[in-house]
Amino acid sequence: MQPTDPQPCQTAHVQMLLDSFARLVGRELLSRIGPPEEQARRLFEATFVVVSHGTEIDPLLNYGNRSALTLWEMTAEEFHGTPSRLTAEPVHRDERARLLARTALNGFVDDYSGVRISQSGRRFRIERAIVWNLSDATGMPSGQAATFADWTPLPD
């Protein structure tokens, strides 16, 4: 499986990811040098994971950079539209729901660790994830996003 390059329509989404992160966390997720298309390409190619989901009742994944697609063992087509809850095993979904509720209340959290599962069933523990709320230029809620650079494969 080879993750595909970012689509042009994702440039606006990446700008929202970057803007929301900077506004809530107080620092840049990625250097904002260059035009938006260049920033989108660099975020897609980053060595750290970035994922996001929308505001649906059962939120659907709508962005994953190359590191995320590789970690979850999915193509962009498989990843986008997958219910976000499926990135965690059923036994860990209550913990995930509490994290998302805490993020919704506080704007972001920067201390999350938890177990996730790839499409093939490989389990891994993420460490020190930052999870933040997304909002568009008008302030309308648009979902949540997460980033992390540290994960550890877990035994089967």
C-alpha positions as a Markdown table, in Angstrom:
| # | Residue | x | y | z |
|---|---|---|---|---|
| 1 | Met | 0.0 | 0.0 | 0.0 |
| 2 | Gln | 1.4 | 3.4 | -1.0 |
| 3 | Pro | -0.5 | 6.4 | 0.5 |
| 4 | Thr | -1.4 | 8.9 | -2.2 |
| 5 | Asp | -0.4 | 12.6 | -2.3 |
| 6 | Pro | -2.8 | 15.2 | -0.9 |
| 7 | Gln | -5.6 | 16.3 | -3.0 |
| 8 | Pro | -6.0 | 20.1 | -3.9 |
| 9 | Cys | -9.3 | 20.2 | -2.1 |
| 10 | Gln | -7.5 | 19.4 | 1.1 |
| 11 | Thr | -5.5 | 22.6 | 1.0 |
| 12 | Ala | -8.3 | 24.5 | 2.7 |
| 13 | His | -8.8 | 21.8 | 5.3 |
| 14 | Val | -5.1 | 21.8 | 6.1 |
| 15 | Gln | -5.2 | 25.6 | 6.6 |
| 16 | Met | -8.1 | 25.1 | 9.0 |
| 17 | Leu | -6.1 | 22.4 | 10.9 |
| 18 | Leu | -3.1 | 24.7 | 11.1 |
| 19 | Asp | -5.1 | 27.8 | 12.0 |
| 20 | Ser | -7.1 | 26.0 | 14.7 |
| 21 | Phe | -4.0 | 24.4 | 16.2 |
| 22 | Ala | -2.1 | 27.7 | 16.4 |
| 23 | Arg | -5.1 | 29.5 | 17.9 |
| 24 | Leu | -5.8 | 26.9 | 20.6 |
| 25 | Val | -2.4 | 25.5 | 21.4 |
| 26 | Gly | -0.5 | 28.8 | 21.0 |
| 27 | Arg | 2.2 | 27.6 | 18.6 |
| 28 | Glu | 2.5 | 26.4 | 15.0 |
| 29 | Leu | 2.1 | 22.7 | 14.2 |
| 30 | Leu | 4.2 | 23.3 | 11.0 |
| 31 | Ser | 6.2 | 26.2 | 9.7 |
| 32 | Arg | 3.8 | 28.4 | 7.7 |
| 33 | Ile | 6.4 | 29.4 | 5.1 |
| 34 | Gly | 5.3 | 29.1 | 1.5 |
| 35 | Pro | 1.8 | 29.1 | -0.1 |
| 36 | Pro | -1.0 | 27.0 | 1.3 |
| 37 | Glu | -0.5 | 24.3 | -1.3 |
| 38 | Glu | 3.2 | 23.9 | -0.1 |
| 39 | Gln | 2.0 | 23.8 | 3.6 |
| 40 | Ala | -0.5 | 21.1 | 2.7 |
| 41 | Arg | 2.2 | 19.0 | 0.9 |
| 42 | Arg | 4.6 | 19.4 | 3.8 |
| 43 | Leu | 2.0 | 18.4 | 6.4 |
| 44 | Phe | 1.0 | 15.4 | 4.3 |
| 45 | Glu | 4.7 | 14.3 | 4.2 |
| 46 | Ala | 5.5 | 15.1 | 7.8 |
| 47 | Thr | 7.1 | 12.3 | 9.9 |
| 48 | Phe | 4.5 | 12.9 | 12.7 |
| 49 | Val | 0.9 | 11.8 | 12.5 |
| 50 | Val | -2.0 | 14.2 | 11.9 |
| 51 | Val | -5.6 | 13.0 | 11.6 |
| 52 | Ser | -9.0 | 14.7 | 11.8 |
| 53 | His | -12.6 | 13.8 | 11.8 |
| 54 | Gly | -15.8 | 15.8 | 11.1 |
| 55 | Thr | -18.8 | 16.7 | 13.3 |
| 56 | Glu | -21.1 | 13.8 | 12.3 |
| 57 | Ile | -23.0 | 11.9 | 15.1 |
| 58 | Asp | -20.5 | 9.1 | 14.4 |
| 59 | Pro | -17.6 | 11.2 | 13.3 |
| 60 | Leu | -15.9 | 10.2 | 10.0 |
| 61 | Leu | -12.2 | 10.6 | 9.3 |
| 62 | Asn | -11.6 | 13.3 | 6.8 |
| 63 | Tyr | -7.8 | 13.7 | 6.9 |
| 64 | Gly | -4.8 | 11.6 | 7.5 |
| 65 | Asn | -1.3 | 12.5 | 6.4 |
| 66 | Arg | 1.1 | 9.9 | 5.0 |
| 67 | Ser | 2.4 | 8.9 | 8.5 |
| 68 | Ala | -1.2 | 8.3 | 9.6 |
| 69 | Leu | -2.1 | 6.3 | 6.5 |
| 70 | Thr | 1.0 | 4.1 | 6.9 |
| 71 | Leu | 0.4 | 3.6 | 10.7 |
| 72 | Trp | -3.3 | 2.6 | 10.2 |
| 73 | Glu | -2.4 | 0.6 | 7.1 |
| 74 | Met | -4.9 | 2.3 | 4.8 |
| 75 | Thr | -5.0 | 4.1 | 1.5 |
| 76 | Ala | -6.4 | 7.6 | 1.6 |
| 77 | Glu | -9.6 | 6.3 | 0.0 |
| 78 | Glu | -10.0 | 3.7 | 2.8 |
| 79 | Phe | -9.2 | 6.2 | 5.5 |
| 80 | His | -11.5 | 9.0 | 4.5 |
| 81 | Gly | -15.0 | 8.3 | 5.5 |
| 82 | Thr | -14.1 | 5.6 | 8.1 |
| 83 | Pro | -15.8 | 6.1 | 11.4 |
| 84 | Ser | -13.2 | 7.6 | 13.7 |
| 85 | Arg | -14.2 | 5.2 | 16.6 |
| 86 | Leu | -12.9 | 2.3 | 14.5 |
| 87 | Thr | -9.3 | 3.5 | 15.1 |
| 88 | Ala | -9.6 | 2.2 | 18.6 |
| 89 | Glu | -10.5 | -1.3 | 19.8 |
| 90 | Pro | -14.0 | -1.7 | 21.2 |
| 91 | Val | -12.5 | -2.1 | 24.7 |
| 92 | His | -10.8 | 1.3 | 24.4 |
| 93 | Arg | -13.7 | 3.3 | 22.9 |
| 94 | Asp | -15.1 | 4.6 | 26.2 |
| 95 | Glu | -11.6 | 6.0 | 27.0 |
| 96 | Arg | -11.6 | 7.6 | 23.5 |
| 97 | Ala | -15.0 | 9.1 | 24.0 |
| 98 | Arg | -13.9 | 10.7 | 27.3 |
| 99 | Leu | -10.9 | 12.2 | 25.6 |
| 100 | Leu | -13.1 | 13.7 | 22.8 |
| 101 | Ala | -15.5 | 15.1 | 25.4 |
| 102 | Arg | -12.6 | 16.7 | 27.4 |
| 103 | Thr | -11.2 | 18.2 | 24.2 |
| 104 | Ala | -14.6 | 19.6 | 23.2 |
| 105 | Leu | -14.9 | 21.3 | 26.7 |
| 106 | Asn | -11.3 | 22.6 | 26.9 |
| 107 | Gly | -10.4 | 23.3 | 23.3 |
| 108 | Phe | -7.5 | 21.0 | 23.3 |
| 109 | Val | -5.6 | 18.4 | 25.4 |
| 110 | Asp | -1.9 | 17.8 | 25.2 |
| 111 | Asp | -1.4 | 14.8 | 27.3 |
| 112 | Tyr | -3.3 | 12.0 | 25.7 |
| 113 | Ser | -1.9 | 8.4 | 25.5 |
| 114 | Gly | -3.9 | 5.4 | 24.4 |
| 115 | Val | -4.1 | 2.2 | 22.4 |
| 116 | Arg | -5.2 | 2.2 | 18.8 |
| 117 | Ile | -5.6 | -0.5 | 16.1 |
| 118 | Ser | -4.7 | -0.6 | 12.4 |
| 119 | Gln | -6.9 | -1.9 | 9.7 |
| 120 | Ser | -5.0 | -5.3 | 9.8 |
| 121 | Gly | -5.5 | -5.5 | 13.6 |
| 122 | Arg | -2.0 | -4.4 | 14.6 |
| 123 | Arg | -2.2 | -2.6 | 18.0 |
| 124 | Phe | -0.1 | 0.3 | 19.0 |
| 125 | Arg | 0.1 | 2.8 | 21.9 |
| 126 | Ile | 0.2 | 6.5 | 21.1 |
| 127 | Glu | 2.0 | 8.8 | 23.5 |
| 128 | Arg | 1.8 | 12.5 | 24.2 |
| 129 | Ala | -0.9 | 13.2 | 21.6 |
| 130 | Ile | -2.3 | 16.6 | 21.2 |
| 131 | Val | -6.0 | 16.6 | 20.3 |
| 132 | Trp | -7.7 | 19.9 | 19.4 |
| 133 | Asn | -11.1 | 21.3 | 18.2 |
| 134 | Leu | -11.4 | 22.4 | 14.6 |
| 135 | Ser | -13.3 | 25.5 | 13.6 |
| 136 | Asp | -13.6 | 27.3 | 10.3 |
| 137 | Ala | -12.9 | 31.0 | 9.6 |
| 138 | Thr | -16.3 | 31.9 | 11.0 |
| 139 | Gly | -15.8 | 30.0 | 14.2 |
| 140 | Met | -18.2 | 27.2 | 13.2 |
| 141 | Pro | -17.1 | 23.8 | 14.8 |
| 142 | Ser | -15.7 | 21.5 | 12.1 |
| 143 | Gly | -14.5 | 18.5 | 14.0 |
| 144 | Gln | -11.4 | 17.5 | 16.0 |
| 145 | Ala | -7.9 | 16.7 | 15.0 |
| 146 | Ala | -4.9 | 14.9 | 16.7 |
| 147 | Thr | -1.2 | 14.8 | 16.2 |
| 148 | Phe | 1.5 | 12.7 | 17.8 |
| 149 | Ala | 5.0 | 11.6 | 16.9 |
| 150 | Asp | 5.5 | 8.8 | 19.4 |
| 151 | Trp | 3.9 | 5.4 | 19.2 |
| 152 | Thr | 4.9 | 1.9 | 20.2 |
| 153 | Pro | 3.8 | -1.4 | 18.6 |
| 154 | Leu | 2.1 | -3.7 | 21.0 |
| 155 | Pro | 2.3 | -7.5 | 21.0 |
| 156 | Asp | -0.6 | -9.4 | 19.5 |
